[in-house]
Amino acid sequence: MNADVVPALPVPRVPVRGGGMFPVHRIYCIGRNFAEHAREMGAAAPASKAERGTPVFFLKPADAVVVDGVVPYPPGTNDLQHEVELVVALGRDAPPGELDPRDAMALVFGVGVGLDLTRRDLQSAAKAKGLPWDTGKAFDHAAPVSALVPLAEAGDLAALDLALDVNGEQRQHGELSDLIWDVADTLHELSKLYGLRAGDLVFMGTPAGVAALERGDRFHARLGSIAALEGVVVAGPATA
């Protein structure tokens, strides 16, 4: 009989409004999915849907999720930044092969609001050298997320907005109708690269207004009136 040679870590889980837990398999993220944010990061934004080109994807570790709102300031950075985002949770595996966008929403279990936390100085340094910027995005506690709302209770996603307040002042706001790649199109594009599974989370990109978070900052993120995330940045390991 084969046995684990080290203890298996628990599966990360996100609470579901109304009861139950959502076990997380992978965390996918799409970048530059709001035109104004793309521009503030120095990237070109498409003028029309036909000019979108290829989406930018990256991943975070599943155990980067934070469900209690407590975010330790990460090591190795002096510029932790917030990016408020729609979070989509998949409740079914995608069929093999390329997913038809018309079938994509049938995979969705629910939605929430989250923060794609970024070590911006590490990301910027890697970009300047033409290197991968995983260390800027994929780190411990990098994916705070609210409780998930079942899709049937969420209504029309395109009619919802995103907002983030830090210490009582609004930092970010955007309409989901302004997404360059909507949920169905994003899942279609991801299916060309990965086998999508029940348990996957997809962070859908952030509107303009990204900025620094400091130790002691309190944040409040919301998705329309259906989901909210409150938290605080606490002292973490010493920075580099």
C-alpha positions in Angstrom: 0.0 0.0 0.0 1.4 3.4 -1.0 1.0 6.2 1.6 1.8 9.9 1.5 5.4 10.5 2.6 4.5 14.0 3.9 1.1 15.2 5.3 -1.3 16.3 2.5 -2.3 20.0 2.8 -6.0 20.8 3.1 -7.8 21.9 -0.1 -8.5 25.6 0.0 -12.2 26.4 0.2 -14.4 29.5 -0.3 -17.7 29.8 1.5 -21.0 30.0 -0.5 -23.8 32.3 0.4 -26.6 30.2 1.7 -24.3 27.4 2.9 -21.7 25.0 1.7 -18.0 25.4 0.7 -16.4 25.7 -2.8 -13.1 23.6 -3.0 -10.6 25.5 -5.2 -8.7 23.7 -7.9 -6.9 26.5 -9.8 -7.0 30.3 -10.0 -6.8 31.8 -13.5 -6.5 35.5 -14.0 -7.0 37.6 -17.1 -5.0 40.9 -17.5 -5.8 44.1 -19.2 -9.5 43.4 -19.4 -10.7 46.9 -18.9 -9.4 49.4 -21.5 -8.7 52.3 -19.0 -6.7 49.9 -16.8 -4.7 48.7 -19.8 -3.9 52.3 -20.6 -2.9 53.2 -17.1 -0.4 50.3 -17.2 1.1 51.6 -20.4 -0.5 49.0 -22.7 -2.6 49.6 -25.8 -6.3 49.0 -25.5 -8.4 47.7 -28.4 -10.8 50.1 -30.1 -13.3 47.4 -30.9 -14.1 43.7 -30.1 -12.6 42.8 -33.5 -9.2 44.3 -32.4 -8.9 42.4 -29.1 -6.2 40.1 -30.2 -5.2 37.4 -27.7 -6.0 37.8 -24.0 -3.3 37.8 -21.3 -3.6 35.0 -18.8 -1.6 34.2 -15.6 -2.3 31.9 -12.6 -2.1 32.2 -8.9 -1.7 29.2 -6.5 -5.0 27.8 -5.2 -3.9 28.3 -1.6 -3.4 32.1 -2.2 -7.1 32.5 -1.5 -8.0 34.6 1.6 -11.5 34.2 2.9 -11.3 35.9 6.3 -10.2 39.3 4.9 -6.8 39.3 6.8 -4.0 40.0 4.3 -0.4 39.9 5.7 1.8 42.4 3.8 3.9 40.1 1.6 7.7 39.9 1.7 10.0 41.0 -1.1 8.0 44.2 -2.0 7.6 47.8 -1.1 4.7 48.3 -3.5 1.7 46.0 -2.8 -1.2 47.1 -5.1 -4.9 46.3 -5.2 -6.9 45.2 -8.2 -10.7 44.7 -7.6 -12.2 42.0 -9.8 -15.2 39.9 -10.6 -14.5 36.3 -9.6 -16.2 33.5 -11.5 -16.4 30.0 -10.0 -16.8 26.9 -12.2 -19.1 24.2 -11.0 -18.6 21.8 -13.9 -15.7 20.4 -16.0 -15.5 21.7 -19.5 -15.8 19.1 -22.2 -12.6 18.1 -24.0 -11.4 20.5 -26.7 -12.3 24.1 -27.4 -15.3 25.3 -25.5 -18.1 27.0 -27.5 -18.8 30.4 -26.0 -22.5 29.6 -26.2 -22.0 26.7 -23.8 -19.6 28.5 -21.4 -22.0 29.9 -18.9 -23.4 26.5 -18.2 -20.1 25.7 -16.4 -20.4 28.6 -14.0 -21.5 27.8 -10.4 -21.4 31.3 -9.0 -19.6 34.7 -8.7 -18.0 36.8 -6.1 -15.7 39.8 -5.8 -12.0 39.6 -5.1 -8.7 41.3 -5.1 -5.8 40.4 -7.5 -3.0 41.6 -5.2 0.2 42.5 -7.0 3.8 43.1 -5.9 4.0 45.9 -8.5 7.7 46.6 -8.1 8.6 43.0 -8.8 6.2 42.8 -11.7 7.5 46.0 -13.3 11.2 45.0 -12.9 10.4 41.7 -14.6 8.6 43.3 -17.4 11.4 45.8 -18.0 13.8 42.8 -18.5 11.4 40.8 -20.6 11.1 38.2 -17.9 8.1 36.3 -16.5 6.4 38.2 -13.7 5.0 35.3 -11.7 6.6 36.6 -8.5 4.6 39.8 -8.9 1.3 38.0 -9.0 1.6 34.5 -7.5 2.4 34.6 -3.8 0.8 33.8 -0.4 -2.4 35.6 0.4 -2.6 37.1 -3.1 -6.2 36.4 -3.8 -8.7 37.6 -1.2 -12.3 36.6 -2.3 -15.8 37.1 -0.9 -18.3 34.4 -0.3 -19.7 33.1 -3.7 -23.2 33.8 -4.9 -24.8 31.1 -7.0 -25.2 32.3 -10.6 -29.0 31.9 -10.5 -29.1 34.5 -7.8 -26.7 37.0 -9.4 -28.9 38.3 -12.2 -27.5 39.9 -15.3 -23.7 40.2 -14.8 -23.3 42.9 -17.4 -25.6 45.1 -15.4 -23.4 44.9 -12.3 -20.5 47.2 -11.3 -17.3 46.7 -9.3 -16.0 49.1 -6.6 -13.2 49.2 -4.1 -12.9 51.6 -1.1 -9.7 51.9 0.9 -10.0 53.5 4.3 -13.4 54.8 3.4 -12.4 56.5 0.1 -13.2 55.0 -3.3 -10.2 53.9 -5.3 -11.7 51.9 -8.1 -15.0 51.7 -9.9 -16.0 50.0 -13.2 -19.0 48.5 -15.0 -18.9 44.9 -16.0 -20.4 45.9 -19.3 -17.0 47.4 -20.1 -15.1 44.1 -20.0 -13.1 43.6 -23.1 -13.5 39.8 -22.7 -16.7 38.8 -21.1 -17.1 35.7 -19.0 -18.1 33.4 -21.9 -15.4 34.7 -24.2 -12.8 34.3 -21.4 -13.7 30.7 -20.7 -13.6 30.0 -24.4 -10.1 31.4 -24.6 -8.9 29.6 -21.5 -10.2 26.3 -22.9 -7.8 26.6 -25.7 -4.9 26.4 -23.2 -6.2 24.5 -20.2 -8.6 21.7 -19.2 -11.1 23.7 -17.1 -12.4 21.9 -14.1 -15.1 22.2 -11.4 -13.4 24.1 -8.6 -11.6 26.6 -10.8 -11.8 30.3 -10.0 -11.3 33.0 -12.7 -10.4 36.5 -11.8 -11.8 38.7 -14.6 -9.6 41.8 -14.6 -9.7 45.2 -13.0 -10.9 48.7 -13.8 -8.6 51.7 -13.7 -7.4 53.1 -10.4 -5.0 50.5 -9.1 -2.8 51.9 -6.2 -0.8 50.9 -3.2 -2.0 49.2 -0.1 -0.2 49.9 3.2 -0.1 48.1 6.5 -3.2 49.0 8.5 -5.3 49.8 5.4 -8.9 48.6 5.5 -10.6 47.7 2.2 -14.2 47.2 1.1 -14.8 45.7 -2.3 -18.3 45.0 -3.7 -19.9 43.5 -6.8 -23.1 45.4 -7.3 -25.2 44.8 -4.3 -24.8 41.0 -4.4 -21.3 40.4 -2.9 -18.9 42.2 -0.7 -15.4 41.7 0.7 -14.0 43.5 3.7 -10.5 43.2 5.0 -7.4 44.7 6.4 -3.7 44.6 5.5 -1.6 43.6 8.6 2.1 43.5 9.2 3.8 40.5 7.5 7.4 39.4 7.0 10.0 42.0 6.7 10.2 43.5 3.2 13.3 43.4 1.0 
